[in-house]
Amino acid sequence: MTSSVEENQRRNDDLGVPTSIGLLEAKKLFPLVRQPEWHSLYHALALKGRGTPLIYPNPELQQPIEYRKIGHSIGELIIFNIRGFVDLHFNICVPIDSPLNGLPGDIPQGFSPLSPPLDPTNFFEDEPFKGPTVIEGKSQRKLQISGHSPGTIFDAVLENTAIITIPEGVISRDVIDVSCFRKYVAENATGWYKFVNEVGGRHAINGDLRIVIGWDKCRSWSRVLSSLATVHIPDNTMGTAGSVSRHGMTGTRGGKGVLSDTPVDSSEEGEIYQNQTLFLRTLNISVCDDIWSQLAESFRRHNEPSTLPPPDGTPFKWDSQSIATHPANGINAALLKLKPHARFAITQDNDWISVLKPDDTSLPTTDEFLSRILKVYLVCEEDDVVFLGYKSDGASAL
């Protein structure tokens, strides 16, 4: 669902004119530094420790009205796609005929919800931001870009800033103990990946499936997102000492909890629901290499039934359309290497959120995350699942 504010926002590639050197000179040296709006938002807000920020907090119009009144729910099986949309499939915590269970075509045959159901005492509800609130996130990442001339490389710094204004504050809900999900996930994860790819055609890669275990919601919000790329030009390239090229992008969005396309600043009367999901926290699911190889080969045969099988050892090339920046994907892959007999890896967002540091200017690498995690967590294995648990003083990490 898009509001008039969203429709009027600048496109992701509406970048500013380089400064310090001329536009023509910059175009000859390197391409414009561009990134999707979703990447800018994610990197700007991931360090706030609230989970994954949603670029479109409004419930999707095709969902039942009962769903749209409350927005995302605990138990949803989702994929974050590359444009920042939440691709909802079904909800493992509600009956198959529940309006909160997504669209019928997105529910696999033989579906049965989590049993026993979640205990009502296994939820923590809070108001992390009360009253008028402004959430500001920033990140700064160093990267290298290839120039137009073969072999030329330029150093660049990418700065992202996101400012969310929330007039009435935020409420949150989280599952306290996620261990109740592990056996159920281990029994169903392989089938879920097969279903979303072969029936849903999603091209989900290993690590993409996530279960919602927490959310932050509000009634209305507005957001300003800005991105600035600074490219450093070597002195001998342009003959100008310390020359740089800057590219800027700014975009705005907003929304409120109405059940139509009403603009944020509309004076229309009507009930405003607390259905605007700003952040989701998830349980993140990966499978071992053997299972994934079988899933990939099954998907290849499903997509290309008439082609000859490739030589042994030839991996299937995935046309992934999902988020590539979520920390859990790399952490899960590392955990499966540490416990090679495990068939599944399941981590929750709090595992990586809890080791963020106040002076982090960007998300750490997988190696850095793992180094920090092993200082405070045990790597546990149970029911073919590897997961993280807090270790007592003096306990070995493995």
C-alpha positions in Angstrom: 0.0 0.0 0.0 1.4 3.4 -0.9 0.2 6.8 0.3 0.4 10.0 -1.7 3.5 10.9 0.4 5.1 7.6 -0.8 4.1 8.3 -4.4 5.8 11.7 -4.4 9.0 10.6 -2.9 12.2 10.7 -4.9 13.2 7.6 -6.7 16.2 5.6 -5.3 18.4 6.7 -8.3 17.6 10.4 -8.0 21.1 11.3 -6.9 22.6 14.7 -6.6 25.3 16.1 -8.9 28.9 15.4 -7.8 30.8 18.3 -6.2 34.5 19.1 -6.1 35.0 17.8 -9.7 32.6 18.2 -12.6 29.8 15.8 -13.4 31.3 14.8 -16.8 34.7 14.2 -15.2 33.1 12.0 -12.5 31.1 10.0 -15.1 34.4 9.2 -16.9 36.0 7.9 -13.7 33.3 5.8 -12.0 29.6 5.0 -12.0 27.2 6.9 -9.7 27.2 5.2 -6.2 23.7 3.9 -5.9 22.0 1.6 -3.4 18.3 0.6 -3.0 16.3 2.6 -0.5 15.8 -0.6 1.5 19.6 -1.0 2.1 19.9 2.6 3.2 17.1 2.2 5.7 18.4 -1.2 7.0 21.9 0.0 7.6 20.8 3.2 9.2 18.5 1.6 11.7 19.9 -1.9 12.3 22.2 -0.6 15.0 19.2 0.7 17.1 18.7 -2.9 18.3 15.0 -3.1 17.4 15.4 -5.8 14.7 14.6 -5.3 11.0 13.0 -1.9 10.1 10.2 -2.2 7.6 10.2 0.1 4.6 6.4 -0.3 4.3 4.9 -0.5 7.8 1.3 -0.6 6.5 -0.5 -4.0 6.3 -1.0 -5.1 2.7 -4.3 -4.3 1.1 -4.9 -7.9 -0.1 -5.0 -9.3 3.4 -8.3 -9.7 5.2 -9.6 -6.7 7.1 -9.1 -8.6 10.4 -5.4 -8.8 9.6 -5.1 -5.2 8.4 -6.5 -3.9 11.7 -3.6 -5.4 13.7 -0.8 -5.8 11.2 2.0 -8.3 11.6 1.6 -11.0 14.3 3.8 -13.4 16.3 4.3 -16.7 14.5 4.3 -15.4 10.8 6.7 -17.3 8.5 8.2 -14.5 6.3 10.9 -13.6 3.8 12.4 -10.1 3.6 12.7 -9.5 -0.1 15.4 -7.3 -1.8 13.1 -4.3 -2.0 12.2 -4.4 1.7 8.7 -5.9 1.4 7.7 -8.5 3.9 6.7 -11.6 2.0 4.1 -13.3 4.4 3.4 -17.0 3.8 1.5 -18.3 6.9 1.3 -18.1 10.6 2.4 -21.1 12.6 0.6 -19.9 15.8 -3.0 -19.7 14.5 -5.5 -22.2 13.0 -5.4 -22.8 9.2 -8.7 -20.9 8.7 -7.6 -17.8 10.8 -7.7 -14.5 8.9 -4.2 -13.9 10.5 -2.9 -16.9 8.5 -2.2 -15.2 5.2 -3.8 -16.0 1.9 -4.9 -19.6 1.2 -2.5 -20.0 -1.7 0.4 -19.3 0.6 -0.4 -22.1 3.1 1.1 -25.5 2.4 -1.0 -28.6 2.2 -1.1 -30.6 5.5 -0.4 -27.4 7.5 -0.9 -27.7 11.2 0.0 -25.0 13.7 2.5 -25.2 16.6 1.3 -27.6 19.3 1.0 -27.0 22.1 0.3 -23.4 21.4 2.3 -20.6 22.8 1.7 -20.0 26.5 0.2 -16.5 27.1 2.7 -16.0 29.9 5.5 -16.4 27.3 5.0 -12.9 26.0 6.6 -9.6 27.1 4.7 -6.5 26.2 6.2 -3.0 26.6 6.1 0.6 25.6 9.7 1.2 24.7 8.9 4.7 23.4 6.2 6.6 25.1 4.5 9.8 23.8 6.0 11.8 20.9 9.1 10.1 19.8 11.9 10.6 17.3 14.1 7.6 16.4 17.3 8.5 14.6 19.7 5.9 13.2 23.0 6.4 11.4 25.6 4.2 9.8 28.9 4.8 8.0 30.5 2.1 5.8 33.7 2.0 3.9 33.6 0.4 0.5 35.4 0.3 -2.8 33.9 0.8 -6.2 35.3 -0.1 -9.6 36.0 2.6 -12.1 35.1 2.6 -15.7 38.7 2.0 -16.7 39.8 -1.6 -16.2 41.6 -2.1 -12.9 40.7 1.3 -11.4 39.4 1.1 -7.8 38.2 4.1 -5.7 37.7 4.2 -2.0 34.3 5.5 -0.8 32.4 6.2 2.4 28.7 5.6 2.5 26.7 7.4 5.2 23.0 6.6 5.8 20.7 8.4 8.1 17.0 7.6 9.0 14.8 9.7 11.2 11.4 8.4 12.2 8.9 10.7 13.9 6.2 8.9 15.9 3.5 11.3 17.4 2.0 8.8 19.9 4.9 6.4 20.8 5.4 2.7 20.2 4.2 -0.5 21.7 6.1 -3.8 21.4 5.5 -7.5 21.9 8.1 -10.3 22.1 8.3 -14.1 22.8 10.3 -14.6 25.9 11.5 -18.2 25.5 11.8 -19.4 21.9 12.9 -22.9 22.7 9.3 -24.0 22.1 9.8 -23.4 18.4 12.9 -25.6 17.9 11.5 -29.1 17.5 8.6 -27.8 15.3 11.0 -25.9 13.1 13.3 -28.9 12.7 10.3 -31.0 11.7 9.0 -28.5 9.1 11.9 -26.3 7.8 12.9 -28.5 4.9 9.3 -28.7 3.7 8.8 -24.9 4.1 11.8 -24.1 1.9 10.6 -26.6 -0.7 7.1 -25.1 -0.6 8.0 -21.4 -0.9 10.4 -22.1 -3.8 8.6 -24.8 -5.8 5.0 -23.8 -5.1 5.5 -20.1 -4.4 8.4 -19.5 -6.9 10.2 -17.3 -4.4 13.9 -18.3 -5.1 14.5 -18.1 -1.4 18.1 -19.0 -0.5 19.3 -20.8 2.6 18.7 -18.6 5.7 15.9 -16.5 4.2 13.0 -18.1 6.1 12.2 -16.3 9.4 9.5 -16.5 12.0 8.2 -13.3 13.6 8.9 -13.4 17.4 8.6 -9.7 18.1 7.4 -6.4 16.8 7.2 -2.6 17.4 3.9 -0.9 16.3 2.5 2.6 16.3 -0.6 4.4 15.0 1.2 6.9 12.7 4.7 7.8 11.6 6.7 9.8 9.2 10.3 9.2 8.0 13.2 11.0 6.3 15.9 8.9 4.8 19.1 10.3 3.5 22.2 8.7 1.9 25.5 10.4 1.1 28.4 8.7 -0.8 31.8 10.3 -0.8 34.3 9.0 -3.3 37.9 9.9 -2.9 39.8 10.7 -6.1 43.5 9.9 -6.1 45.7 13.0 -6.6 47.2 11.6 -9.8 43.9 10.9 -11.4 42.5 14.4 -11.8 45.6 16.4 -10.9 43.7 17.9 -8.0 44.9 17.2 -4.5 42.3 15.7 -2.2 39.4 15.9 -4.7 36.2 14.1 -3.9 32.8 13.4 -5.4 29.6 13.5 -3.3 26.3 11.9 -4.3 23.3 12.5 -2.1 19.8 11.0 -1.9 16.9 12.0 0.3 13.4 10.4 0.5 10.4 10.8 2.7 7.5 8.5 3.6 4.7 8.4 6.1 1.7 6.3 7.1 -1.1 5.9 9.7 -3.3 3.1 10.8 -6.3 3.6 8.6 -7.8 0.9 6.4 -7.5 2.8 3.1 -5.0 4.9 1.2 -5.6 8.0 3.3 -2.6 10.4 3.3 -0.8 11.0 6.6 -2.0 14.6 6.8 -5.6 13.9 5.9 -8.3 15.3 8.1 -10.7 12.5 7.3 -12.5 11.1 10.3 -12.3 7.4 11.1 -10.7 4.9 13.5 -6.9 4.8 13.5 -5.5 1.4 14.4 -2.1 0.6 16.0 -1.2 -1.5 13.0 1.9 0.3 11.6 4.8 -2.2 12.1 8.1 -0.2 12.4 10.4 -3.2 13.3 10.2 -7.0 13.3 12.3 -9.3 15.3 12.7 -12.8 13.9 13.8 -16.4 14.5 16.1 -17.1 11.6 16.2 -20.6 10.0 19.0 -22.2 8.0 19.6 -25.8 7.0 22.8 -27.8 6.6 24.6 -28.1 3.3 23.4 -31.6 2.6 19.8 -30.7 2.9 20.3 -27.5 1.0 22.0 -29.4 -1.9 19.0 -31.7 -2.1 16.5 -28.7 -2.0 18.5 -26.9 -4.7 18.6 -30.0 -7.0 14.8 -30.5 -6.5 14.2 -26.9 -7.3 16.4 -27.2 -10.4 14.4 -30.2 -11.6 11.1 -28.4 -10.9 12.2 -25.4 -12.9 14.0 -27.1 -15.7 12.4 -30.6 -16.0 13.6 -31.1 -19.6 17.2 -30.2 -19.2 20.0 -32.7 -18.6 21.4 -32.8 -15.1 24.7 -30.8 -14.7 28.0 -32.5 -13.9 28.4 -33.7 -10.3 29.4 -30.9 -8.0 27.9 -28.1 -10.1 25.9 -25.9 -7.7 22.5 -24.5 -8.7 22.7 -20.8 -9.4 20.0 -19.0 -7.4 18.3 -15.8 -8.7 17.8 -14.5 -5.2 15.4 -11.7 -4.6 15.8 -11.5 -0.8 17.7 -9.4 1.6 21.5 -10.0 1.6 22.5 -8.0 4.6 20.7 -9.8 7.5 23.4 -10.8 10.1 21.7 -14.1 11.0 22.4 -15.6 7.6 26.2 -15.5 8.2 25.9 -16.4 11.9 23.8 -19.5 11.1 26.2 -20.7 8.4 29.1 -20.3 10.9 27.2 -22.3 13.6 26.6 -25.2 11.2 30.3 -25.4 10.6 31.0 -25.5 14.3 28.5 -28.3 14.8 28.8 -30.3 11.5 26.3 -33.0 12.7 23.5 -30.5 13.1 20.9 -30.3 10.4 19.4 -26.9 11.2 20.6 -23.6 12.7 18.2 -21.3 14.5 19.1 -18.0 15.9 17.0 -15.1 17.1 17.7 -11.5 16.4 18.6 -10.8 20.0 21.6 -13.1 19.6 23.3 -10.5 17.4 21.6 -7.4 18.8 22.9 -8.2 22.3 26.6 -8.0 21.1 26.3 -4.6 19.3 28.5 -1.9 20.9 27.7 1.8 21.4 30.7 2.8 19.2 29.7 0.6 16.2 29.3 2.8 13.2 28.1 -0.1 11.0 27.0 -3.7 11.4 30.1 -5.9 12.2 31.2 -8.6 9.8 30.1 -12.2 10.4 33.6 -13.0 11.8 33.4 -10.1 14.2 29.8 -11.1 15.2 30.9 -14.6 15.9 33.9 -13.5 17.9 31.7 -11.4 20.2 28.9 -14.0 20.4 31.3 -16.8 21.5 32.3 -14.7 24.5 28.8 -14.7 26.0 27.0 -17.6 24.4 27.3 -21.4 24.3 26.9 -23.1 21.0 24.3 -25.8 21.8 22.9 -28.7 19.8 19.6 -30.5 20.5 17.1 -32.4 18.2 19.4 -31.8 15.2 19.4 -28.1 15.8 22.3 -25.8 16.6 21.4 -22.7 18.6 22.9 -20.2 21.1 22.4 -20.2 24.8 23.9 -18.0 27.5 26.9 -19.6 29.1 27.8 -19.5 32.8 31.1 -18.1 34.0 33.9 -20.3 32.9 31.9 -22.5 30.6 33.3 -23.4 27.2 31.7 -21.8 24.2 31.5 -25.1 22.2 
